[in-house]
Amino acid sequence: MKIPLVDLKSQYEEIKDEIQGAINRVLDSTAFILGEELAKFEEEFAKFCNTKYAVGTSSGTSALHLALLSLGIGEGDEVITTPYTFTATVETIIHSGAKPVFIDINPRDYNIDVQKLGEFIKKRCKVNSKTNQPTNKQTNQLIRAIIPIHLYGQPADLDPILKLAKKYNLKVIEDACQAHGAKYKGKRVGSIGDIGCFSFYPGKNLGAYGDGGMVVTNDGKMTNKIRMLRDHGRREKYEHLMVGYNYRLDALQAAILRVKLKYLDEWNEKRRKNALIYNELLKDFDVITPYEEEYARHVYHLYVIRIKRRNEIYKFLQGKSIFCGIHYPLPLHLQKVYHRLGYKKGDFPVAEECAKEVISLPIYPELKREEIEYIVETLKEVSE
């Protein structure tokens, strides 16, 4: 039995006719850049997220970059996030001119540890008792924003983050690039902070057939700025109000994503059912299975377990044609490219420990129960 980490072919076969129809519609229109397909997808995705606005971008990375720029974050600013994620989150902070500041993760859900976050902000920021405005005299740099990451499809605990942000006048950018359709206390992630960012990389719960991304917000002023920035800083053709970027989502990807968006809730529910099957089959086994917080509706972009002898077990499963992943084997503060930030081994022990033990098992809507049973049996075989 050969089981991929993600099976994009099976999903495509189920909706092939609709996809081809959408592609043909764009080809017939010859409107490949911006245009009606993108406008409709933005409207539909905003409605899905329950936000007023959505702006299509060329990737999740460009969505994050535009979010930071729309908030005026740049040189001399600091942005808080975690070291346990994909590099794009930190890249965009640096590209904006700001400095990333790391907070360790919670070992239960792999998201930012809100207690440690609160302790750090309270230590670094002061509130003027007369003006009730935050001050920061301990450093030349000013904390401006927090980027909580809804890692693996599990929402971060947003209420205490938003409370801190309000007290210290910080912005909250939700990195929802792995959490399309996930909910926090009944609300779609991406719609809760000041701005939310999504990736449509092919393997995501809502994936394009190439790169793509989206910014969602309820702020019209930020939306207008993002629309200009993604399209060379222009308001009208050849009328440029700022230095911008070529960060547009093309019409072909928008048309494809419009087809797939209709199925997203159904696909997420199938992922959740498969996760429950895994949980049941692994309950008496010496592994740590994903924990779904009581406030969360996890959408299992990845089904991540923690297990001892990880590297040995990973190789064994690969040898049995069970294709797993490791998300992520080296926290960002230990990556060579980020040594300049001044962190060292031991600074974020939870992230470092998790990185040694995590394996992402295959999960996708089309995964069958017998395939999950085979994966678990093989996992037990190598672990005994």
Secondary structure, 3 states (H helix, E strand, C coil): CCECCCCHHHHHHHHHHHHHHHHHHHHHHCCCECHHHHHHHHHHHHHHHCCCEEEEECCHHHHHHHHHHHCCCCCCEEEEECCCCCCHHHHHHHHCCCEEEECCECCCCCCECHHHHHHHHHHHCEECCCCCCEECCCCCCEEEEECCECHHHCCCCHHHHHHHHHHCCCEEEEECCCCCCCEECCEECCCCCCEEEEECCCCCCCCCCCCCEEEEECCHHHHHHHHHHHECCEEECCEECCCCCECECEHHHHHHHHHHHCCHHHHHHHHHHHHHHHHHHCCCCCCECCCCCCCEECCCCCEEEECCCHHHHHHHHHHCCECCECCCCCCHHHCHHHHHHCCCCCCCHHHHHHHHHEEEECCCCCCCHHHHHHHHHHHHHHHC
